[in-house]
């Protein structure tokens, strides 16, 4: 019987820059959308989502 290894927590590096940019743009938009949807009910969580969006935007600016 072969050993089985858990893959939880593993990451797959993005090799092409175009794929990485499109993924980051989608995540940026989703974080902004989540922040606007939850902003009225939970301001701390909305601030967290906005902070994550800002970090992604900075990364995008470096890539473009």
Contact map, one row per residue, 1 for C-alpha under 8 A:
1110000000000000000000000000000000000000000000000000000000000000
1111000000000000000000000000000000000000000000000000000000000000
1111100000000000000000000000000000000000000000000000000000000000
0111110000000000000000000000000000000000000000000000000000000000
0011111000000000000000000000000000000000000000000000000000000000
0001111100000000000000000000000000000000000000000000000000000000
0000111111000000000000000000000000000000000000000000000000000000
0000011111000000000000000000000000000000000000000000000000000000
0000001111100000000000000000000000000000000000000000000000000000
0000001111110000000000000000000000000000000000000000000000000000
0000000011111000000000000000000000000000000000000000000000000000
0000000001111100000000000000000000000000000000000000000000000000
0000000000111110000000000000000000000000000000000000000000000000
0000000000011111101100000000000000000000000000000000000000000000
0000000000001111101100000000000000000000000000000000000000000000
0000000000000111111100000000000000000000000000000000000000000000
0000000000000111111110000000000000000000000000000000000000000000
0000000000000001111111000000000000000000000000000000000000000000
0000000000000111111111100000000000000000000000000000000000000000
0000000000000111111111110000000000000000000000000000000000000000
0000000000000000111111111000000000000000000000000000000000010010
0000000000000000011111111100000000000000000000000000000000000000
0000000000000000001111111110000000000000000000000000000000000000
0000000000000000000111111111000000000000000000000000000100010000
0000000000000000000011111111100000000000000000000000000000010000
0000000000000000000001111111110000000000000000000000000000000000
0000000000000000000000111111111000000000000000000000100100000000
0000000000000000000000011111111100000000000000000001100110000000
0000000000000000000000001111111110000000000000000000100000000000
0000000000000000000000000111111111000000000000000000000000000000
0000000000000000000000000011111111100000000000001101100000000000
0000000000000000000000000001111111110000000000001100100000000000
0000000000000000000000000000111111111000000000000000000000000000
0000000000000000000000000000011111111100000001001000000000000000
0000000000000000000000000000001111111110000011111100000000000000
0000000000000000000000000000000111111110000001000000000000000000
0000000000000000000000000000000011111111000000000000000000000000
0000000000000000000000000000000001111111111011000000000000000000
0000000000000000000000000000000000111111111011000000000000000000
0000000000000000000000000000000000001111111000000000000000000000
0000000000000000000000000000000000000111111000000000000000000000
0000000000000000000000000000000000000111111111000000000000000000
0000000000000000000000000000000000000111111111100000000000000000
0000000000000000000000000000000000000000011111110000000000000000
0000000000000000000000000000000000100110011111111000000000000000
0000000000000000000000000000000001110110011111111100000000000000
0000000000000000000000000000000000100000001111111110000000000000
0000000000000000000000000000000000100000000111111111000000000000
0000000000000000000000000000001101100000000011111111100000000000
0000000000000000000000000000001100100000000001111111110000000000
0000000000000000000000000000000000000000000000111111111000000000
0000000000000000000000000001001000000000000000011111111100000000
0000000000000000000000000011101100000000000000001111111110000000
0000000000000000000000000000000000000000000000000111111111000000
0000000000000000000000000000000000000000000000000011111111100000
0000000000000000000000010011000000000000000000000001111111110000
0000000000000000000000000001000000000000000000000000111111111000
0000000000000000000000000000000000000000000000000000011111111100
0000000000000000000000000000000000000000000000000000001111111110
0000000000000000000010011000000000000000000000000000000111111111
0000000000000000000000000000000000000000000000000000000011111111
0000000000000000000000000000000000000000000000000000000001111111
0000000000000000000010000000000000000000000000000000000000111111
0000000000000000000000000000000000000000000000000000000000011111
